Amino acid sequence: MPDFSILLLLVILVVAYRFLKPKKNDSQVTKKVAEKEEVFNENPNSATLLRSEEYIERMRRFNNLCYKNLTGQDRINHYGEEGELVVLGHCELVGKSAVYSNIGLAHNGEKCELDILALCKYGLVHVEVKNFSGCYCPADDCTCYRPEKWQKEWKGQTNVLRSPVVQAERSREILSDALPVIIDESLPVFSVIVFTNGTFKLSRVAEDRMVMCTADTFQEVFDEFVNGRNPEFSEKIDPVVAAKFLAGMQGSGQYPAFYAPETFRCHR
């Protein structure tokens, strides 16, 4: 029986420990969960920006999807979205704008999708984000100046595609034509193409229709647009016109990913 007595004593001690052990403070548990879920820290340089909950949640979902669960080809398939979020992050660092993402637009039978659209003091900045990898040059049947098609050599094959400048230019034209219908006003529209893949290279292409840059240099480019240092800017947008644009977008169910309202107060 002594063995039974020892076993009974151990069972009593285990049960007593479960009921008598000190419990963690609820606030400590809550804090720990919050720290685990909060992936994106606030940026002290963009305190004036009011980011929407939808944008923050999208950032979190993407982070959880790509950095925790995806590998190999599945991860590669999400590089485009990753690039868009990198560019949005640069927009946020610069601030002083109302920035929208993934805007679908249909006008007069024409359709396009705008990766990023920023309302700045001097106009609209339309940003196309591309995740092109490898070395590109004009297609063999195109000239180096404003080529309509690009090509690259890959695994012994020549891959030809429409120049992203042609696509972006078409989107800009649709947006410019649609604005008087949406807000009864015209606004200057500028376009930027951002290549987010570090392996991208472009050779023998002379292009002057719009700005092209990499993710590393985009923040400087966007800062020029936002702060009026781009020589193409001539006149600030009237705050009333800016308000019309914001209201028009909201009426279509489109809300900015983040917004710096003080930028569009009366500045005259």
C-alpha positions as CSV (number, residue, x, y, z in Angstrom):
1,M,0.0,0.0,0.0
2,P,2.8,2.5,0.4
3,D,3.1,2.8,-3.4
4,F,-0.6,3.6,-3.6
5,S,-0.2,6.3,-0.9
6,I,2.7,7.9,-2.8
7,L,0.6,7.9,-6.0
8,L,-2.4,9.4,-4.2
9,L,-0.2,12.1,-2.7
10,L,1.2,13.0,-6.2
11,V,-2.3,13.3,-7.6
12,I,-3.4,15.6,-4.8
13,L,-0.3,17.8,-5.3
14,V,-0.9,18.1,-9.1
15,V,-4.6,19.1,-8.5
16,A,-3.6,21.6,-5.9
17,Y,-1.0,23.2,-8.1
18,R,-3.5,23.7,-11.0
19,F,-6.0,25.5,-8.7
20,L,-3.5,27.4,-6.6
21,K,-0.9,28.6,-9.1
22,P,-0.8,32.4,-9.7
23,K,-2.7,33.5,-12.7
24,K,-1.4,36.0,-15.2
25,N,-2.9,39.5,-15.0
26,D,-5.5,40.0,-17.7
27,S,-3.9,43.2,-18.8
28,Q,-0.6,41.4,-19.3
29,V,-2.3,38.8,-21.4
30,T,-4.0,41.4,-23.5
31,K,-0.8,43.3,-24.0
32,K,1.0,40.2,-25.1
33,V,-1.7,39.3,-27.7
34,A,-1.6,42.9,-28.9
35,E,2.1,42.9,-29.4
36,K,1.9,39.6,-31.3
37,E,-0.8,41.0,-33.6
38,E,0.6,44.5,-34.1
39,V,3.1,43.9,-37.0
40,F,3.2,47.4,-38.4
41,N,4.6,50.1,-36.0
42,E,3.4,53.7,-36.3
43,N,5.7,55.8,-38.3
44,P,6.7,59.0,-36.3
45,N,7.3,60.9,-39.5
46,S,3.7,60.5,-40.8
47,A,1.7,61.3,-37.7
48,T,-0.7,63.6,-39.6
49,L,-1.9,60.8,-41.9
50,L,-5.2,59.2,-41.1
51,R,-4.9,55.6,-42.5
52,S,-8.1,53.7,-43.0
53,E,-8.7,50.5,-41.1
54,E,-9.1,48.7,-44.4
55,Y,-5.6,49.7,-45.4
56,I,-4.1,48.6,-42.1
57,E,-6.0,45.3,-42.2
58,R,-4.8,44.7,-45.8
59,M,-1.2,45.3,-44.7
60,R,-1.6,42.8,-41.8
61,R,-3.3,40.2,-44.0
62,F,-0.6,40.4,-46.6
63,N,2.1,40.2,-44.0
64,N,0.6,37.1,-42.5
65,L,0.0,35.5,-45.9
66,C,3.4,36.1,-47.5
67,Y,5.8,36.1,-44.6
68,K,4.4,33.2,-42.6
69,N,2.7,30.8,-44.9
70,L,3.9,31.2,-48.4
71,T,7.0,29.8,-50.0
72,G,8.4,29.1,-53.4
73,Q,6.1,29.8,-56.4
74,D,3.2,30.8,-54.2
75,R,5.3,33.6,-52.7
76,I,6.4,34.7,-56.2
77,N,2.8,35.0,-57.2
78,H,2.3,37.7,-54.6
79,Y,5.3,39.8,-55.4
80,G,3.1,42.3,-57.3
81,E,1.0,43.0,-54.2
82,E,4.1,43.2,-52.1
83,G,5.5,45.8,-54.5
84,E,2.3,47.9,-54.3
85,L,2.5,47.9,-50.5
86,V,6.2,49.0,-50.6
87,V,5.2,51.9,-52.9
88,L,2.3,52.8,-50.6
89,G,4.7,52.9,-47.7
90,H,6.9,55.4,-49.5
91,C,3.8,57.5,-50.2
92,E,3.0,57.5,-46.6
93,L,6.5,58.6,-45.6
94,V,6.2,61.6,-47.8
95,G,2.6,62.3,-46.7
96,K,0.8,65.5,-47.7
97,S,-1.7,63.8,-50.0
98,A,-4.8,61.6,-50.3
99,V,-3.7,58.2,-51.6
100,Y,-6.0,55.5,-53.0
101,S,-5.0,52.0,-54.1
102,N,-6.5,49.7,-56.7
103,I,-9.0,52.0,-58.4
104,G,-11.1,50.5,-61.1
105,L,-12.3,53.0,-63.7
106,A,-14.8,52.7,-66.6
107,H,-15.5,55.6,-69.0
108,N,-17.0,55.7,-72.5
109,G,-16.6,52.0,-73.0
110,E,-12.9,52.1,-71.8
111,K,-11.7,50.3,-68.7
112,C,-8.5,50.5,-66.7
113,E,-7.2,49.8,-63.2
114,L,-5.0,52.4,-61.4
115,D,-2.6,50.7,-59.0
116,I,-2.1,53.9,-56.9
117,L,-3.7,57.3,-57.3
118,A,-2.6,60.3,-55.2
119,L,-4.3,63.6,-54.9
120,C,-1.6,66.2,-54.3
121,K,-1.5,70.0,-54.1
122,Y,-0.7,70.3,-57.8
123,G,-2.7,67.5,-59.4
124,L,-3.3,63.8,-59.5
125,V,-0.3,61.4,-59.5
126,H,-1.2,58.1,-61.1
127,V,1.3,55.3,-60.2
128,E,1.7,52.0,-62.0
129,V,3.6,49.3,-60.1
130,K,5.4,46.7,-62.1
131,N,7.2,43.6,-60.8
132,F,9.2,43.0,-64.0
133,S,12.4,40.9,-63.5
134,G,15.3,40.5,-65.8
135,C,16.7,42.7,-68.6
136,Y,14.4,44.4,-71.1
137,C,15.1,46.3,-74.4
138,P,12.9,47.5,-77.3
139,A,11.3,44.7,-79.3
140,D,13.1,43.9,-82.6
141,D,10.4,45.6,-84.7
142,C,10.4,48.8,-82.6
143,T,12.6,51.8,-82.5
144,C,14.5,52.8,-79.3
145,Y,12.6,56.0,-79.0
146,R,9.1,55.4,-77.4
147,P,9.0,51.7,-78.3
148,E,5.5,50.3,-78.3
149,K,6.8,46.9,-77.2
150,W,9.6,45.6,-75.0
151,Q,11.3,42.2,-75.0
152,K,13.6,40.1,-72.9
153,E,15.6,36.9,-73.4
154,W,14.6,34.2,-70.9
155,K,15.7,30.5,-71.1
156,G,16.6,30.7,-74.8
157,Q,13.3,32.4,-75.7
158,T,12.4,35.9,-76.6
159,N,9.4,37.2,-74.6
160,V,7.6,40.3,-76.1
161,L,5.1,42.4,-74.2
162,R,3.4,45.7,-74.6
163,S,5.4,48.6,-73.2
164,P,4.1,49.4,-69.7
165,V,4.4,53.1,-70.7
166,V,1.7,52.5,-73.4
167,Q,-0.6,50.9,-70.7
168,A,0.0,53.7,-68.2
169,E,-0.5,56.4,-70.9
170,R,-3.8,54.8,-71.8
171,S,-4.9,54.8,-68.2
172,R,-3.9,58.4,-67.8
173,E,-6.0,59.4,-70.8
174,I,-9.1,57.5,-69.5
175,L,-8.7,59.2,-66.1
176,S,-8.3,62.7,-67.6
177,D,-11.4,62.2,-69.8
178,A,-13.4,60.9,-66.9
179,L,-12.6,63.6,-64.4
180,P,-15.0,66.3,-65.8
181,V,-17.8,63.7,-65.6
182,I,-16.9,62.7,-62.0
183,I,-16.3,66.1,-60.4
184,D,-17.3,68.7,-63.1
185,E,-13.7,69.8,-63.1
186,S,-10.4,69.0,-64.9
187,L,-7.2,68.3,-63.0
188,P,-3.7,67.9,-64.2
189,V,-2.7,64.2,-64.2
190,F,0.8,62.9,-64.0
191,S,2.0,59.3,-64.3
192,V,4.9,57.4,-62.7
193,I,5.9,53.7,-63.4
194,V,7.7,52.1,-60.5
195,F,9.7,48.9,-61.0
196,T,9.9,47.1,-57.7
197,N,11.9,44.0,-58.6
198,G,15.6,44.5,-57.9
199,T,16.6,42.4,-60.9
200,F,14.9,44.7,-63.4
201,K,17.1,46.4,-66.0
202,L,16.1,48.5,-69.1
203,S,18.5,49.2,-71.9
204,R,18.4,51.2,-75.2
205,V,15.0,52.7,-74.4
206,A,14.5,56.4,-74.8
207,E,11.2,57.4,-73.1
208,D,9.9,60.9,-72.4
209,R,6.1,60.3,-72.0
210,M,6.3,59.7,-68.2
211,V,8.6,59.2,-65.3
212,M,10.1,55.7,-64.7
213,C,11.9,54.8,-61.5
214,T,12.7,51.9,-59.1
215,A,11.2,51.4,-55.6
216,D,14.4,52.7,-54.1
217,T,14.1,56.1,-55.8
218,F,10.3,56.4,-55.9
219,Q,10.1,58.2,-52.6
220,E,12.3,61.0,-53.9
221,V,10.2,61.2,-57.1
222,F,6.9,61.3,-55.2
223,D,8.3,64.0,-52.9
224,E,8.9,66.2,-55.9
225,F,5.3,65.9,-57.0
226,V,3.9,66.4,-53.5
227,N,6.0,69.5,-52.7
228,G,5.8,71.2,-56.1
229,R,9.4,70.8,-57.1
230,N,8.5,69.1,-60.4
231,P,8.9,71.7,-63.2
232,E,5.6,70.5,-64.8
233,F,3.6,71.9,-61.9
234,S,2.2,75.4,-62.5
235,E,-0.7,76.0,-60.1
236,K,-2.1,74.6,-56.9
237,I,-5.4,72.8,-56.9
238,D,-8.2,74.9,-55.3
239,P,-9.3,73.3,-52.0
240,V,-12.9,73.3,-53.2
241,V,-11.9,71.2,-56.3
242,A,-10.0,68.8,-54.0
243,A,-13.0,68.5,-51.8
244,K,-15.1,67.7,-54.9
245,F,-12.7,64.9,-55.9
246,L,-12.7,63.4,-52.4
247,A,-16.5,63.5,-52.3
248,G,-16.8,62.0,-55.7
249,M,-14.5,59.1,-54.8
250,Q,-16.4,58.5,-51.6
251,G,-19.7,58.5,-53.5
252,S,-18.2,55.6,-55.6
253,G,-17.3,53.7,-52.5
254,Q,-13.6,54.6,-52.8
255,Y,-11.8,55.7,-49.7
256,P,-8.1,56.8,-49.4
257,A,-5.6,54.3,-47.9
258,F,-4.4,57.4,-45.9
259,Y,-5.2,61.1,-46.0
260,A,-3.5,64.3,-44.8
261,P,-6.4,66.7,-44.6
262,E,-4.4,69.8,-43.7
263,T,-2.8,69.6,-47.2
264,F,-6.1,70.7,-48.8
265,R,-7.1,73.5,-46.5
266,C,-7.4,77.0,-48.0
267,H,-3.8,78.1,-48.9
268,R,-4.5,81.4,-50.4
